Amino acid sequence: MDVNTILEENSVINYLLLDRSNKDNNIFISKNIIKNKSRASVFGGQLLSNSIFSAQKTIDTDFYCHSSHILFVNAVEVEETIIFKVERIRDSKNFSLRRVSCYHKDVLISDCSLSFHKIEEGSIIHQGIMPVIPKPEELKDHDYYVEEFMKNDSESFNLGQKVFFNYTTHFTPEYFCERRIYDPKIYLALEKSKRIPQHYYCWMRCKEILPKNPNIHRCFLALISDAGILEYAHKSHVAEGCVINFATSLEHSLYIHTPNINMNKWILLETVSPKAGNFIFTLSYLNLDGGRALTIGKFWSEDGIHLATIIQESLHRSKESRSKL
């Protein structure tokens, strides 16, 4: 389907589908760009989603992207279209490998490695247990809590919380995705963490009814997989008074464990940041990692199926404070 056939201006489909170049079947063009909150660079979730879409167009439809790893190379300000170039690394009976490089005006923005697996019956099956939390119908929307806390509690915010709320109120794909959050004061960094590392829970689904094409649903999952993920690494620190002046994703991996993703239904995102910093204790301590943190996310279906896993490394900097939990 050509992007130009989508008439609804603000439809999420506009950001999931790309046009194929008339000159090269391995080049795809995105004319609709989601920009980051704090600068005019491309939102990382779109770079991953569009990379998956582009690569899938060069592979048989009975293969699906099970593994993707994207490096964010240059956060350039984007003024016009971005180009995705697909390199066909390998095609075998059951797997296809692709590399997708994204450019804006000949500047490399991202570099993505992807593996596609032919849909087939597996030999071993196991998974962990889904967290027990209230159903989405029993919880309220993320934006409801943000508005309530801003209206009733903002005078008691520490500086770190004020900076955090100013950032989190500008959720990048907010017009695409519903979010129902559990334990809102912990989730929004207003209360100190109950355990370290803290786990966070958010039900998500697409605000629109997506078409039945399964690749569209997987591309939407990729789109939201980078939505605010880096914040989970510093929320516990913000609650302690740490002021985060700068944060950015460095690299992002998405493992899709089943081709059967349905983003028209609620899915649960469970996140935890198991590690940030590399401290050496002497008379004082040095943070030798430069502010890097690791975040792991798991997507669950309502009936308890582990659908996908996120692993992201991000960078966090503070001018005013240093925080150790």
C-alpha positions in Angstrom: 0.0 0.0 0.0 1.3 3.4 -1.0 1.5 6.0 1.8 -0.2 8.5 -0.4 -3.4 6.4 -0.4 -3.8 7.0 3.3 -6.0 10.0 3.6 -6.4 10.5 7.3 -3.8 13.1 8.2 -3.1 12.0 11.8 -3.4 8.3 11.3 -0.7 6.2 12.8 -0.6 4.3 9.5 1.1 7.3 7.9 4.1 6.7 10.1 4.2 2.9 9.7 4.1 2.6 5.9 6.8 3.8 3.4 7.0 4.4 -0.3 9.3 2.2 -2.4 11.8 4.1 -4.6 11.1 4.0 -8.3 14.9 3.8 -8.9 15.9 1.0 -6.5 13.7 -1.8 -5.0 15.9 -1.8 -1.9 15.3 1.9 -1.0 12.3 3.2 0.9 11.2 6.7 1.7 9.4 8.1 4.7 7.7 11.4 4.3 5.9 11.5 7.7 8.2 11.9 10.6 7.7 11.8 14.4 10.2 14.1 16.1 11.6 13.7 19.6 10.3 15.7 22.5 13.3 18.0 23.1 14.8 18.3 19.7 13.9 18.0 16.0 15.6 14.6 15.5 13.6 11.5 14.5 11.9 9.5 17.2 13.9 6.2 17.7 10.8 4.0 17.7 9.9 5.2 14.2 13.5 4.5 13.0 13.1 0.9 14.2 9.6 0.5 13.0 10.4 1.8 9.5 13.5 -0.4 9.3 11.4 -3.5 10.0 8.8 -2.4 7.4 11.5 -1.8 4.8 13.3 -5.0 5.4 10.1 -7.0 5.4 9.3 -5.7 1.9 12.4 -7.5 0.6 11.4 -10.9 2.2 8.7 -13.5 1.7 5.6 -12.8 3.8 5.8 -16.2 5.6 9.0 -14.8 7.3 8.6 -12.4 10.2 11.1 -10.2 12.1 12.0 -11.9 15.4 15.2 -9.9 16.2 16.2 -6.4 15.6 19.1 -4.3 16.9 19.4 -0.6 16.1 22.2 1.9 16.8 21.3 5.6 16.9 24.2 7.2 15.1 23.4 10.9 14.5 20.6 12.9 16.1 20.3 15.3 13.2 17.5 17.8 12.8 15.2 16.5 10.1 13.5 18.9 7.7 12.3 16.6 5.0 12.1 12.9 4.0 14.4 10.2 5.4 15.7 7.3 3.3 16.0 3.6 4.3 18.4 1.5 2.4 18.1 -2.3 2.7 21.1 -4.5 2.3 20.3 -8.2 1.7 22.9 -10.0 3.9 21.7 -13.6 3.6 18.6 -15.7 2.6 18.3 -19.3 3.7 15.5 -21.9 4.0 14.4 -20.7 7.4 16.1 -17.3 8.0 16.8 -14.1 6.2 19.2 -11.4 7.5 19.0 -7.7 6.5 20.8 -4.5 7.3 18.9 -1.2 7.1 20.6 2.1 7.1 18.6 5.3 7.5 19.9 8.6 6.0 18.8 12.2 6.0 20.6 14.3 3.4 23.4 11.7 3.1 23.9 11.7 6.9 23.6 8.3 8.6 20.9 8.5 11.3 20.6 4.9 12.4 21.9 1.5 11.5 19.8 -1.6 12.1 20.5 -5.3 11.9 17.4 -7.6 11.5 16.7 -11.3 11.4 13.6 -12.8 9.9 12.4 -16.4 10.7 10.1 -18.5 8.7 7.0 -19.3 10.7 7.2 -22.9 11.8 6.4 -25.1 14.7 8.9 -25.1 17.5 10.5 -28.0 19.5 10.7 -26.4 23.0 8.3 -24.2 24.8 8.7 -22.3 28.1 8.3 -18.8 29.6 8.1 -16.9 32.8 5.0 -15.9 34.8 3.2 -12.7 33.9 3.0 -10.2 36.8 -0.3 -10.1 38.6 -1.6 -6.5 38.4 -5.1 -5.0 37.9 -6.6 -5.3 34.4 -6.5 -2.1 32.2 -10.3 -1.5 32.7 -9.6 -1.1 36.5 -6.9 1.6 35.9 -6.8 5.2 34.8 -5.0 6.7 31.9 -1.4 8.0 32.2 -2.5 11.6 31.2 -5.2 11.6 33.8 -2.7 11.1 36.6 -0.2 13.6 35.1 -3.0 16.3 35.1 -4.1 15.5 38.6 -0.7 15.5 40.1 0.3 18.7 38.2 -2.9 20.4 39.5 -2.8 19.2 43.1 0.8 18.3 44.0 3.1 20.4 41.8 4.0 22.8 44.6 5.7 19.9 46.5 7.7 18.7 43.5 11.5 18.7 43.9 13.5 20.2 41.1 14.1 16.7 39.5 10.4 16.0 39.5 9.6 19.4 37.9 12.0 18.7 35.1 10.7 15.1 34.7 7.1 16.2 34.5 7.9 18.9 32.0 9.4 16.1 29.8 6.9 13.3 30.4 3.9 15.5 29.6 5.2 15.6 26.0 5.0 11.8 25.3 6.1 11.4 21.7 3.4 9.2 20.2 0.7 10.2 22.6 -1.9 10.5 19.9 -1.3 6.9 18.8 -1.3 4.9 22.1 -3.5 4.5 25.1 -1.7 3.9 28.4 -3.1 2.7 31.7 -0.5 2.8 34.5 -0.2 0.9 37.7 0.9 2.5 41.0 0.9 6.0 39.5 3.0 7.8 42.2 5.8 5.2 41.7 5.4 5.2 38.0 5.6 9.0 37.8 8.6 9.3 40.2 6.6 11.0 42.9 7.3 8.4 45.6 10.6 6.7 46.4 10.9 3.2 45.0 9.6 0.4 47.1 12.4 -1.9 45.9 15.6 -1.5 43.9 15.5 -2.1 41.0 11.9 -0.9 40.7 9.5 -2.6 38.3 7.0 -0.5 36.4 3.8 -1.6 34.7 1.8 0.0 31.9 -1.0 -1.4 29.8 -0.9 -0.1 26.1 -2.9 -0.4 22.9 -3.3 1.5 19.7 -5.9 4.2 19.8 -6.9 3.4 16.2 -8.1 0.1 14.9 -5.2 -1.2 12.9 -5.8 -3.3 9.7 -5.4 -7.1 10.0 -2.0 -7.2 8.3 0.2 -8.8 11.0 3.3 -6.9 9.9 1.5 -3.6 10.6 0.9 -4.7 14.2 4.6 -5.8 14.6 5.7 -2.4 13.2 3.4 -0.6 15.7 4.9 -2.7 18.5 8.4 -1.6 17.4 7.2 2.1 17.3 6.0 2.1 20.9 8.9 -0.1 22.1 11.1 3.1 22.4 8.4 5.4 23.8 9.8 6.6 27.1 11.8 3.5 27.8 14.9 5.4 28.9 12.9 7.1 31.6 12.5 3.9 33.5 16.3 4.0 34.2 16.2 7.3 36.1 12.7 7.5 37.6 13.9 6.1 41.0 16.7 8.7 41.0 14.2 11.5 40.2 12.1 10.5 43.2 15.2 10.9 45.3 15.8 14.4 44.0 18.2 13.8 41.1 17.8 16.3 38.3 18.2 14.7 34.8 19.3 17.4 32.4 19.9 15.1 29.4 18.9 11.5 28.4 19.0 9.7 25.1 18.8 6.2 23.8 22.1 4.7 22.5 21.1 1.4 21.2 17.8 -0.6 21.2 17.0 -4.3 20.7 13.6 -5.8 20.2 12.9 -9.5 20.2 9.5 -10.6 19.0 8.7 -14.1 20.3 5.6 -14.7 18.3 4.3 -13.5 15.0 0.8 -13.2 16.5 0.9 -9.6 17.8 -2.5 -7.8 18.1 -2.1 -4.1 19.0 -5.9 -3.6 18.8 -5.9 -5.4 22.2 -4.3 -4.4 25.5 -0.8 -5.5 26.1 1.2 -5.1 29.3 4.6 -3.5 29.3 6.7 -4.6 32.4 10.0 -2.7 32.7 13.0 -2.7 35.0 16.4 -1.1 34.9 18.8 -3.7 36.5 22.0 -1.6 36.1 23.2 1.9 35.9 26.7 3.1 36.5 29.9 1.3 37.5 31.0 2.5 40.9 34.4 2.0 42.5 34.4 2.7 46.2 37.6 4.3 47.7 37.5 7.4 49.8 35.1 8.6 47.2 33.4 6.9 44.3 33.8 7.3 40.5 31.2 6.6 38.0 33.3 5.2 35.2 30.5 4.4 32.7 29.7 8.0 31.7 26.1 7.7 32.8 25.0 4.7 30.8 22.0 2.6 32.0 20.4 -0.7 30.9 16.6 -1.1 30.7 14.7 -4.4 30.0 11.1 -4.5 29.0 8.7 -7.4 28.5 5.4 -7.2 26.6 2.6 -9.5 27.8 -0.8 -10.3 26.3 -3.9 -10.1 28.5 -4.0 -13.9 28.6 -0.4 -14.2 29.9 1.7 -14.8 26.7 5.2 -13.3 26.7 5.0 -11.5 23.3 8.3 -9.6 23.0 11.3 -8.3 24.9 13.1 -4.9 24.8 16.7 -4.3 25.8 18.0 -0.8 25.7 21.1 1.0 26.7 20.7 4.7 27.3 22.7 7.8 28.5 21.7 10.0 31.4 23.4 13.1 32.6 22.9 15.5 35.5 24.6 18.8 36.0 23.2 19.5 39.5 23.5 16.1 41.3 24.7 12.6 41.4 22.5 9.8 42.7 23.2 6.4 44.0 20.4 4.1 45.2 
